[in-house]
Amino acid sequence: MRLKEVKIKNFRGYKETTSISFDDELTGITGRNDAGKSTVLEALEIFFNNKSVKIDSDDKNVKADEGEIEISCVFDELSDEIIVDENYPTSFQAEYLLNIHGDIEVAKIYKVQKAISAPNIYIRCLHPTVEGGGDLHGLKLSDLKVRGKELGVDESVEDKRVASLWRSAIWKKFDDLELADLYLDVSALEKDSKNIYKKLESEMPTFALFKADRESSDSDPEAKNPIQVAVEQAKKSLQKEIDELQEKIEKSVLEVADRTKEKLREMDPALASELQPKFKDKPKWSFNFTLDGEGGVPINKRGSGVRRLILLNFFRAEAEKVRVENSSPKVIYAIEEPETSQHPSYQIMLIEALTSLACRPDCQILLTTHVPALAGLLPVESIRFIEKDENNIPAITSGSDDVLEKVANSLGVLPESEIASSQGVLLVEGHSDVTFINHSSEQLRNNGDIGSTLSELGIACIPIGGCGNLKHWVSKKLIDQLGLDWGILMDSDLGDPIQNPRNVAKIYELREQGKMALLTRKREPENYLDPALFQASHNMTIEYTDTCDAKKKIATALTVRKDDVLERFWPKMTAEQIKERSKYNDDGIERCEILEIIQRVSQLSNG
């Protein structure tokens, strides 16, 4: 399941129902201080966990007349089937549990008193209301059998022990179910139907919130987390086995209790008949993970910078983890102000790690920021801008030029300064790509392959941090205003089953718009590096292909940062090496790709 949307009502600054949609991969919530960014993430933490942030009576909107707080989450990408009764498959659709858009919508409503207890839980759905067919989820199996016999459908029920089959047969009896948009009270359902919500809850993603400000207590979740999140994921992925073990334990204990009761019956039948063996509470599976520093000093006693550095590298490690299909439950990482206590270069590394992690099908990333430089690194389609109107009511907008202009003006996101003095602009993905293009241009000019470098032609190479971020939008707007020609060079990411199709699609889209859009023939610039460089510098042979992750292989072999590989070794490439490593055959004609790229880009200076 994927979190599609959250709806908040009467919660802190959100009086009226306010909806915030989320992207499949990464969503950046931005705005000025006190706009309500953190409130969105904390509402989600309350909905999923109610642990690191717990709901309080003071959370009710002070202007709200009603005494209830409502937090609803909408999910899509649902499982085709669920097991509810007696291991028999059904589906959310067959149980009429989907809303008008075909999604699962769960509402948790908290009654505001001195102390707020557990919420009432509802599923908002397009549900039958016809007399005799609108209350089926509230009936016990025995009552369903009675209703089914009254309607004459008992012969059509294949397995009379399965409640979902009775419900299905009864619903099929009616020509018009009189479907209506309503809130189905899960909290009030009988045991059989409560299993539906239990199954639904097990399908929901794990939610992990990392807040900017925390007290340094021994139980500080951020000091133990983010690796504690791995514990929760492992538990969720093994939940079936845990449930089976739990059933075996319960069965074994109850058998002992029953035998004891039977022996007691021989001595005191009256007392034995009074006793009903049962488990008062379900067992709690708790795994408390911690990270201790040197000398056993807990990490939470270290500075916030250290804790955030651990967080940064957790996300970097997760981004590089090889995922086995269907091996991990979905997880939502929510990070409040990732810029907190971090050096600017680390902030960039964190955003890059989160962007990469967001490409994994089992992850969603939510983050908040009000820092212009960080907001400028986010993909434009991911941005949600929160601002308060003249009545101090928060409003959320997203995904249009008007919104992006508002974000840019509000946060002060500035374009690259080189643009104003340029004759043309080439947009590239990262700073190392600037080195890749400019050094190649210089070497080819010095070797007589081209007449001028790109810099001499007045062509600026601007890193955009990935296609489609806010700084890219601001820069492109200025490029258009100045009447400059611009093009884009992207990695093909050949061999990457997720990123490659996306980049290719973007390139074709730009070409259809008449823009110069270039794609590397190899996976990325590191794949063009001559292995002889490593033999000369480290006496080491490193083998890699045109489509493998050469950056990672080289970095691992040389024990250097992946992002340093190109910056460190590309300036050592000669013109001959550049041409040799970028040779390809086109209908029997030998061509040089990098030379052709430079020649194409040179045309941007001609207007």
Rosetta blueprint (number, residue, H / E / L):
1 M L
2 R E
3 L E
4 K E
5 E E
6 V E
7 K E
8 I E
9 K E
10 N L
11 F E
12 R L
13 G L
14 Y E
15 K L
16 E L
17 T L
18 T E
19 S E
20 I E
21 S E
22 F L
23 D L
24 D L
25 E L
26 L E
27 T E
28 G E
29 I E
30 T E
31 G L
32 R L
33 N L
34 D L
35 A L
36 G L
37 K H
38 S H
39 T H
40 V H
41 L H
42 E H
43 A H
44 L H
45 E H
46 I H
47 F H
48 F H
49 N L
50 N L
51 K L
52 S L
53 V L
54 K L
55 I L
56 D L
57 S H
58 D H
59 D H
60 K E
61 N L
62 V L
63 K L
64 A L
65 D L
66 E L
67 G L
68 E E
69 I E
70 E E
71 I E
72 S E
73 C E
74 V E
75 F E
76 D E
77 E L
78 L L
79 S L
80 D L
81 E L
82 I E
83 I E
84 V E
85 D E
86 E L
87 N L
88 Y E
89 P E
90 T E
91 S L
92 F L
93 Q L
94 A L
95 E L
96 Y L
97 L L
98 L L
99 N L
100 I L
101 H L
102 G L
103 D L
104 I E
105 E E
106 V E
107 A E
108 K E
109 I E
110 Y E
111 K E
112 V L
113 Q L
114 K L
115 A L
116 I L
117 S L
118 A L
119 P L
120 N E
121 I E
122 Y E
123 I E
124 R E
125 C E
126 L E
127 H E
128 P L
129 T L
130 V L
131 E L
132 G L
133 G L
134 G L
135 D L
136 L H
137 H H
138 G H
139 L L
140 K L
141 L H
142 S H
143 D H
144 L H
145 K H
146 V H
147 R H
148 G H
149 K H
150 E H
151 L H
152 G L
153 V L
154 D H
155 E H
156 S H
157 V L
158 E L
159 D L
160 K L
161 R L
162 V L
163 A H
164 S H
165 L H
166 W H
167 R H
168 S H
169 A H
170 I H
171 W H
172 K H
173 K L
174 F L
175 D L
176 D L
177 L L
178 E L
179 L L
180 A E
181 D E
182 L E
183 Y E
184 L E
185 D E
186 V H
187 S H
188 A H
189 L L
190 E L
191 K H
192 D H
193 S H
194 K H
195 N H
196 I H
197 Y H
198 K H
199 K H
200 L H
201 E H
202 S H
203 E H
204 M L
205 P L
206 T E
207 F E
208 A E
209 L E
210 F E
211 K L
212 A L
213 D L
214 R L
215 E L
216 S L
217 S L
218 D L
219 S L
220 D L
221 P H
222 E H
223 A H
224 K H
225 N L
226 P L
227 I H
228 Q H
229 V H
230 A H
231 V H
232 E H
233 Q H
234 A H
235 K H
236 K H
237 S H
238 L L
239 Q H
240 K H
241 E H
242 I H
243 D H
244 E H
245 L H
246 Q H
247 E H
248 K H
249 I H
250 E H
251 K H
252 S H
253 V H
254 L H
255 E H
256 V H
257 A H
258 D H
259 R H
260 T H
261 K H
262 E H
263 K H
264 L H
265 R H
266 E H
267 M H
268 D L
269 P H
270 A H
271 L H
272 A H
273 S H
274 E H
275 L L
276 Q L
277 P L
278 K L
279 F L
280 K L
281 D L
282 K L
283 P L
284 K L
285 W L
286 S L
287 F L
288 N L
289 F L
290 T L
291 L L
292 D E
293 G L
294 E H
295 G H
296 G H
297 V L
298 P E
299 I H
300 N H
301 K H
302 R L
303 G L
304 S H
305 G H
306 V H
307 R H
308 R H
309 L H
310 I H
311 L H
312 L H
313 N H
314 F H
315 F H
316 R H
317 A H
318 E H
319 A H
320 E H
321 K L
322 V L
323 R L
324 V L
325 E L
326 N L
327 S L
328 S L
329 P L
330 K L
331 V E
332 I E
333 Y E
334 A E
335 I E
336 E E
337 E L
338 P L
339 E L
340 T L
341 S L
342 Q L
343 H L
344 P H
345 S H
346 Y H
347 Q H
348 I H
349 M H
350 L H
351 I H
352 E H
353 A H
354 L H
355 T H
356 S H
357 L H
358 A H
359 C L
360 R L
361 P L
362 D L
363 C E
364 Q E
365 I E
366 L E
367 L E
368 T E
369 T E
370 H L
371 V L
372 P H
373 A H
374 L H
375 A H
376 G L
377 L L
378 L L
379 P E
380 V H
381 E H
382 S H
383 I E
384 R E
385 F E
386 I E
387 E E
388 K E
389 D L
390 E L
391 N L
392 N L
393 I L
394 P E
395 A E
396 I E
397 T E
398 S E
399 G L
400 S L
401 D H
402 D H
403 V H
404 L H
405 E H
406 K H
407 V H
408 A H
409 N H
410 S H
411 L H
412 G L
413 V L
414 L L
415 P L
416 E L
417 S H
418 E H
419 I H
420 A H
421 S H
422 S L
423 Q L
424 G E
425 V E
426 L E
427 L E
428 V E
429 E L
430 G L
431 H H
432 S H
433 D H
434 V H
435 T H
436 F H
437 I H
438 N H
439 H H
440 S H
441 S H
442 E H
443 Q H
444 L H
445 R H
446 N H
447 N L
448 G L
449 D L
450 I L
451 G L
452 S L
453 T L
454 L L
455 S L
456 E L
457 L L
458 G L
459 I E
460 A E
461 C E
462 I E
463 P E
464 I L
465 G L
466 G L
467 C L
468 G L
469 N E
470 L H
471 K H
472 H H
473 W H
474 V H
475 S H
476 K H
477 K H
478 L H
479 I H
480 D H
481 Q H
482 L H
483 G L
484 L L
485 D E
486 W E
487 G E
488 I E
489 L E
490 M E
491 D L
492 S L
493 D L
494 L L
495 G L
496 D L
497 P L
498 I L
499 Q H
500 N H
501 P H
502 R H
503 N H
504 V H
505 A H
506 K H
507 I H
508 Y H
509 E H
510 L H
511 R H
512 E H
513 Q L
514 G L
515 K L
516 M E
517 A E
518 L E
519 L E
520 T L
521 R L
522 K L
523 R L
524 E L
525 P H
526 E H
527 N H
528 Y H
529 L L
530 D L
531 P L
532 A H
533 L H
534 F H
535 Q H
536 A H
537 S H
538 H H
539 N L
540 M L
541 T L
542 I L
543 E L
544 Y L
545 T L
546 D L
547 T L
548 C L
549 D L
550 A H
551 K H
552 K H
553 K H
554 I H
555 A H
556 T H
557 A H
558 L H
559 T L
560 V L
561 R L
562 K H
563 D H
564 D H
565 V H
566 L H
567 E H
568 R H
569 F H
570 W H
571 P H
572 K H
573 M L
574 T L
575 A H
576 E H
577 Q H
578 I H
579 K H
580 E H
581 R H
582 S L
583 K E
584 Y E
585 N E
586 D E
587 D L
588 G L
589 I E
590 E E
591 R E
592 C E
593 E H
594 I H
595 L H
596 E H
597 I H
598 I H
599 Q H
600 R H
601 V H
602 S H
603 Q H
604 L H
605 S H
606 N H
607 G L
